[in-house]
Amino acid sequence: MKLYVGNLPWSVGDSDLEALFSGVGDVTSARVITDRDTGRSRGFGFVEMSQEGGQKAIAELNGHQVESRALRVNEANEQQPRRSGGGGGGGGSRW
């Protein structure tokens, strides 16, 4: 089960996120999403764990305070495929 974890403090990294969720169940992966340009946290991440562990994590960690911030934990929505293109040109032949 893939979980979305929102409202993360900027100081939380991948290992911190994994440690927090491993207290609830076995974590397959934990990743804080970072800005491509700056490398800073974007304040959210994803955790993968078993269905049972994921349900328990939602029940126990949604609203849990980390550095005075209430975490938002819920099942992640599947990402829609990105459409390529846009921007008005850059490909194809010119006359």
Summary of the structure (lengths in Angstrom):
residues: 95
radius of gyration: 17.2
end to end distance: 51.0
largest distance: 62.4
contacts: 232
relative contact order: 0.26
helix: 21%
strand: 32%
